[in-house]
Amino acid sequence: MSPEHAARLAALAHGRRAAALGTLHAGAPFVSMVPYALLPDGGAFVVHVSRLAGHTKDMLADPRVSLLVMQAEGEGVDAQALARLTVQGEARELAKGSGEEGECRAAYLARFPEAEPLTAFGDFSFFAIRPVQARFVAGFAQAMSLAGESLSRILAARG
């Protein structure tokens, strides 16, 4: 991946605040929206979700997930030219009070300070989604695949 593409990928992931989350719901694909933060080392996307939500139940039943982060649509921009990042990863609920949960909480609340009251609700938990592999489309005919470790390095370099 060129340095220009890496910078564009990092800018997209750090610049957007919500992603489409794909889970398996009773064996069928299910997509929802989640706000996310990134760990400073680029090693995980962090979501804060309620056990009442279908996607949370899905992640607990099968940790394989996908995230789609996409450039905002704009007037006069060809939809096929929109930059987008698809991440295949594994979601893991973090134990309340653990060091890892504290790190994820700090990253999430730095990005979404208004969510702090929700952290006191018993049905909400932090999940870390660790990238396994990713596909970045920088624009029309500019698609590239990368391993999860490579994605983490790119995201950390920009962090």
C-alpha atoms as one frame of an Amber mdcrd trajectory, in Angstrom:
protein
   0.000   0.000   0.000   1.369   3.394  -0.932   1.956   6.009   1.767  -0.793
   8.119   0.178  -3.310   5.272   0.383  -2.278   4.507   3.967  -2.790   8.159
   4.935  -6.189   8.199   3.249  -7.242   4.971   4.993  -6.167   6.319   8.399
  -7.908   9.650   7.790 -11.129   7.816   6.913 -11.072   5.533   9.970 -10.118
   8.350  12.365 -12.410  10.901  10.734 -15.686   8.996  10.769 -17.563   8.309
  13.997 -20.026   5.577  13.034 -19.793   2.314  11.146 -22.139  -0.287   9.771
 -21.737  -3.401  11.924 -22.458  -6.746  10.305 -23.230  -9.686  12.571 -24.711
 -13.130  12.145 -28.284 -13.176  13.443 -29.652 -16.726  13.642 -27.284 -17.616
  10.799 -28.334 -14.746   8.539 -26.537 -11.439   7.913 -27.711  -8.490  10.014
 -26.409  -4.924   9.702 -26.791  -2.121  12.210 -25.077   1.178  13.007 -22.626
   1.670  15.863 -20.529   4.616  16.981 -16.898   3.516  17.357 -13.563   4.665
  18.701 -10.084   3.375  17.934  -7.492   2.264  20.452  -4.340   4.415  20.263
  -2.287   1.403  19.111  -4.761   0.795  16.255  -5.355  -2.720  17.562  -9.127
  -2.544  17.961 -12.298  -0.704  17.138 -14.233  -0.059  20.354 -18.019  -0.114
  20.578 -20.259   0.442  23.596 -23.489  -1.490  23.228 -26.528  -2.615  25.184
 -27.397  -6.260  25.798 -30.901  -5.312  24.660 -29.605  -4.727  21.117 -29.749
  -7.548  18.597 -26.178  -6.951  17.442 -24.882  -7.411  21.011 -26.642 -10.752
  21.348 -25.243 -11.702  17.947 -21.646 -10.830  18.948 -21.997 -12.867  22.144
 -23.252 -15.860  20.139 -20.674 -15.552  17.312 -17.792 -13.080  17.583 -17.164
 -12.905  13.830 -18.200  -9.436  12.662 -17.623  -6.971   9.883 -17.435  -3.190
  10.044 -17.913  -0.808   7.124 -16.598   2.735   7.460 -17.451   4.885   4.465
 -16.704   8.367   3.194 -19.727  10.633   3.423 -21.716  11.038   0.251 -21.471
  14.440  -1.346 -23.107  16.344  -4.134 -21.440  15.481  -7.420 -19.432  12.545
  -6.006 -19.840   9.256  -7.863 -21.005   6.605  -5.381 -18.480   4.135  -6.831
 -15.677   6.582  -6.033 -16.454   6.861  -2.312 -13.599   5.666  -0.104 -14.536
   2.782   2.176 -12.949   0.387   4.613 -14.376  -3.045   5.340 -12.933  -4.781
   8.379 -13.466  -8.420   9.214 -12.784  -8.973  12.863 -13.533 -10.721  16.111
 -15.590  -8.995  18.781 -14.958  -9.628  22.446 -16.868  -8.278  25.408 -14.511
  -6.741  27.948 -14.776  -7.614  31.615 -16.058  -4.686  33.634 -13.306  -3.136
  35.695 -10.482  -4.849  33.779  -7.477  -2.913  32.533  -8.472  -3.576  28.945
 -11.979  -2.296  29.599 -10.477   0.838  31.162  -8.332   1.464  28.093 -11.310
   0.994  25.780 -13.549   3.149  27.979 -10.968   5.969  27.881 -10.674   5.819
  24.078 -14.446   5.717  23.626 -15.207   8.542  26.055 -12.450  10.703  24.553
 -14.376  10.504  21.295 -17.906  10.470  22.768 -17.861  12.280  26.128 -21.655
  12.589  25.991 -21.876   8.778  26.333 -20.414   8.799  29.848 -23.812   8.443
  31.612 -24.493   5.260  29.597 -21.412   3.605  31.085 -23.267   3.376  34.420
 -26.101   1.342  32.892 -25.738  -2.338  33.771 -26.831  -3.588  30.361 -24.100
  -1.681  28.460 -20.687  -3.179  27.790 -17.568  -2.315  25.848 -16.523  -4.635
  23.050 -13.144  -4.622  21.323 -13.288  -5.609  17.665  -9.834  -6.827  16.650
  -9.207  -6.687  12.892  -8.381  -9.996  11.204  -8.292  -8.636   7.667  -9.467
  -5.575   5.805 -10.288  -4.268   2.358  -9.728  -0.606   1.560 -11.226   0.974
  -1.526  -9.632   4.380  -2.019 -11.875   5.123  -4.990 -12.929   3.652  -8.303
 -10.481   0.852  -9.330  -8.290   1.429  -6.243  -8.993  -1.595  -4.031  -6.461
  -3.281  -1.778  -6.529  -5.998   0.876  -4.473  -6.058   4.036  -3.977  -8.193
   7.112  -5.332  -7.055  10.458  -1.826  -6.352  11.792  -1.086  -4.093   8.819
  -4.322  -2.191   9.366  -3.481  -1.743  13.064  -0.044  -0.318  12.193  -1.563
   2.172   9.741  -4.204   3.278  12.257  -1.617   3.631  15.050   0.720   5.687
  12.862  -2.084   8.226  12.342  -3.305   8.057  15.958
